[in-house]
Amino acid sequence: MTGLMAGTAAIENFPGTALHPGEPAYDQARAVFNGMIDRRPAVILRCMTTDDVVAAVQYATGAGLPLTVYGGGHSVTGSAVADGAVCVDLRGLSGVAVDPSARSVQAGGGLTWGELDAATQEHGLAVTGGRVSSTGVGGLALGSGSGWLERALGFTCDNLLAAEVVTAAGVRVTASAGENPDLFWALRGGGGNFGIVTRFTLRLHPVGPLVYGGMLMYPAAGAAEVLRTWRDFMATAPDALGAGLAFITAPPADFVPEPVRGHPVLGVVVCWSGPVEEGADALAPLLAAAPPAVTMVQPMPYTAVQQLLDPANPHGMQNYWSGDFFQTLPDEAIDVLVGLATQPASPLTQVIVVPSGGALGRVDADATAFGDRGAQFNLHYLGMWADPADSAANIASIQALRTAMKPWATGQVYLNFLGDEGQARIEDGFGPQKYARLREIKKVWDPTNVFCHNQNIPPAP
Ligand SMILES: Cc1cc2nc3c(=O)[nH]c(=O)nc-3n(C[C@H](O)[C@H](O)[C@H](O)COP(=O)(O)OP(=O)(O)OC[C@H]3O[C@@H](n4cnc5c(N)ncnc54)[C@H](O)[C@@H]3O)c2cc1C
């Protein structure tokens, strides 16, 4: 039992733990993935139960203090923390319960994808999840959720069956197709705007435990030709083939040929979730048309594929991100992309090309709040560097890349990959009609915009 003080307001009987500035665990608790973010909440309320979350929301709103929600702390904008705010820390809500017969999982609002994948894979089941295992289920799923399985299973939010939500009024409700369907619609892509999800119920599918996965690596010199070949290959590839293309800098690892270590290369991450013995045949046309310099693809645990990118995404680096959707990538666009992406300002920077299609496009366009399902490619410009002194050059280089690619972009944007780029870009993420509908739903569930530290949707006037 902890009484807590924030500013001049006081709350007694908060059932969780409260951390104040100066307390030993405070600095560690306020840190987020993006090392550029250094914010000092008035208090961090560590919640273990839904009742704790109810108490935290009631405290913040009663005291008139701003409120943030900390899921996995991976938002590049650092929206999990704000100066002087009450940080509702969900990391203690990490329960996970798989129901193999119903093929569903109940996941706490502060669970990570590594934890969820580990639990569901014990039963040979999975749902589309984040590509880096430390990412929070909460922020990723509410922003729709893109992952290697999406062409087979749809976004994470396409598999949301129900959510337990603490509203801005501090009330616990359920959102599902049958209960509060407007809220349920908005939660599937609308981000953290509508309440705090304390429990997600997600549909599971048979996947693994072995999939045919790994990475192909190509030298930067032939990258444009490889990208064209891959683009054409993915246009007719089976849905079970999840494959993202990544401009990266080759790590100094034994498996990398010595001459390319430390140099820009093109990687193709592969996650074939069909019958594992059919994976090699599915990939064969790509390997024949564009033979890789290094082939590291084999039967491996799905959980290993889900952690392939972990080493390339260390916590605490400086991060500046942007992204855009593309209906197609014509040859000219590929030349521009390759020209810039193979000359990154930092060896940690990654430019990822995610192919859409498959199950993503089979979900009715209006079924969820998610914006654009029609675009064929989702480009993620992920600027990452170690030294804050290099920020200006790195930010300029990501902005230059985005500007150069703009002529071919659809104008819509994937909100999970978007940094702080202003309200118009958030609206672009949904398109005008869905944005207007979301504003009306926001007016019902959060009329005073308590949940404003996010990709914000202001309530309709
Ligand atoms: C290394 C890395 C890899 C990534 N990979 C992918 C990827 O493969 N696919 C993809 O789609 N995105 C990816 N992302 C983006 C990621 O999905 C978003 O940044 C997401 O917001 C992170 O969620 P979080 O809970 O970790 O973050 P947080 O910073 O804790 O939360 C971000 C916001 O989400 C909301 N939120 C979080 N949890 C809850 C909850 N339980 N209830 C209500 N609101 C909540 C809050 O508004 C909060 O401000 C990645 C990000 C990183 C840093």
The ligand as a Tripos MOL2 file, in Angstrom:
@<TRIPOS>MOLECULE
LIG
   53    58     1     0     0
SMALL
NO_CHARGES

@<TRIPOS>ATOM
      1 C1         12.7480   -1.9070  -32.2450 C.3       1 LIG1
      2 C2         11.3410   -1.6870  -32.7000 C.ar      1 LIG1
      3 C3         10.7550   -2.5810  -33.5800 C.ar      1 LIG1
      4 C4          9.4400   -2.3860  -34.0140 C.ar      1 LIG1
      5 N1          8.8880   -3.2920  -34.8770 N.ar      1 LIG1
      6 C5          7.6100   -3.1320  -35.2700 C.ar      1 LIG1
      7 C6          6.9860   -4.0930  -36.1000 C.ar      1 LIG1
      8 O1          7.5850   -5.0790  -36.4900 O.2       1 LIG1
      9 N2          5.7060   -3.8960  -36.4490 N.ar      1 LIG1
     10 C7          4.9960   -2.8080  -36.0240 C.ar      1 LIG1
     11 O2          3.8110   -2.6990  -36.3480 O.2       1 LIG1
     12 N3          5.5640   -1.8730  -35.2540 N.ar      1 LIG1
     13 C8          6.8470   -2.0130  -34.8640 C.ar      1 LIG1
     14 N4          7.4180   -1.0840  -34.0620 N.ar      1 LIG1
     15 C9          6.6460    0.1020  -33.7020 C.3       1 LIG1
     16 C10         5.8090   -0.1790  -32.4760 C.3       1 LIG1
     17 O3          4.7350   -1.0120  -32.8060 O.3       1 LIG1
     18 C11         5.2270    1.1120  -31.9120 C.3       1 LIG1
     19 O4          6.2590    1.9880  -31.5900 O.3       1 LIG1
     20 C12         4.3860    0.8320  -30.6830 C.3       1 LIG1
     21 O5          3.7650    2.0240  -30.2710 O.3       1 LIG1
     22 C13         5.2120    0.2990  -29.5460 C.3       1 LIG1
     23 O6          4.3860   -0.1580  -28.5210 O.3       1 LIG1
     24 P1          4.9290   -0.2240  -27.0420 P.3       1 LIG1
     25 O7          3.8100   -0.6550  -26.1830 O.co2     1 LIG1
     26 O8          6.2050   -0.9550  -26.9960 O.co2     1 LIG1
     27 O9          5.3090    1.3010  -26.8050 O.3       1 LIG1
     28 P2          4.9510    2.4170  -25.7340 P.3       1 LIG1
     29 O10         5.9070    3.5060  -26.0610 O.co2     1 LIG1
     30 O11         4.9020    1.9030  -24.3600 O.co2     1 LIG1
     31 O12         3.4990    2.8350  -26.1290 O.3       1 LIG1
     32 C14         3.2540    3.6930  -27.2220 C.3       1 LIG1
     33 C15         1.8470    4.1910  -27.0740 C.3       1 LIG1
     34 O13         0.9630    3.1050  -27.2640 O.3       1 LIG1
     35 C16        -0.1220    3.2190  -26.3670 C.3       1 LIG1
     36 N5         -0.1890    1.9950  -25.5550 N.ar      1 LIG1
     37 C17         0.7580    1.0870  -25.3180 C.ar      1 LIG1
     38 N6          0.2420    0.0460  -24.6380 N.ar      1 LIG1
     39 C18        -1.0500    0.3420  -24.4160 C.ar      1 LIG1
     40 C19        -2.1190   -0.3280  -23.7820 C.ar      1 LIG1
     41 N7         -1.9770   -1.5480  -23.2460 N.pl3     1 LIG1
     42 N8         -3.3210    0.2860  -23.7550 N.ar      1 LIG1
     43 C20        -3.5200    1.5000  -24.3170 C.ar      1 LIG1
     44 N9         -2.5390    2.1780  -24.9380 N.ar      1 LIG1
     45 C21        -1.3270    1.5850  -24.9940 C.ar      1 LIG1
     46 C22         0.0770    4.4770  -25.5710 C.3       1 LIG1
     47 O14        -0.6200    5.5200  -26.2310 O.3       1 LIG1
     48 C23         1.5430    4.7380  -25.6920 C.3       1 LIG1
     49 O15         1.8730    6.0940  -25.6250 O.3       1 LIG1
     50 C24         8.7130   -1.2680  -33.5850 C.ar      1 LIG1
     51 C25         9.3090   -0.3610  -32.7000 C.ar      1 LIG1
     52 C26        10.6120   -0.5740  -32.2600 C.ar      1 LIG1
     53 C27        11.2620    0.4170  -31.3480 C.3       1 LIG1
@<TRIPOS>BOND
     1     1     2 1
     2     2     3 ar
     3     2    52 ar
     4     3     4 ar
     5     4     5 ar
     6     4    50 ar
     7     5     6 ar
     8     6     7 ar
     9     6    13 1
    10     7     8 2
    11     7     9 ar
    12     9    10 ar
    13    10    11 2
    14    10    12 ar
    15    12    13 ar
    16    13    14 ar
    17    14    15 1
    18    14    50 ar
    19    15    16 1
    20    16    17 1
    21    16    18 1
    22    18    19 1
    23    18    20 1
    24    20    21 1
    25    20    22 1
    26    22    23 1
    27    23    24 1
    28    24    25 2
    29    24    26 1
    30    24    27 1
    31    27    28 1
    32    28    29 2
    33    28    30 1
    34    28    31 1
    35    31    32 1
    36    32    33 1
    37    33    34 1
    38    33    48 1
    39    34    35 1
    40    35    36 1
    41    35    46 1
    42    36    37 ar
    43    36    45 ar
    44    37    38 ar
    45    38    39 ar
    46    39    40 ar
    47    39    45 ar
    48    40    41 1
    49    40    42 ar
    50    42    43 ar
    51    43    44 ar
    52    44    45 ar
    53    46    47 1
    54    46    48 1
    55    48    49 1
    56    50    51 ar
    57    51    52 ar
    58    52    53 1
@<TRIPOS>SUBSTRUCTURE
     1 LIG1         1 GROUP 0 **** ****
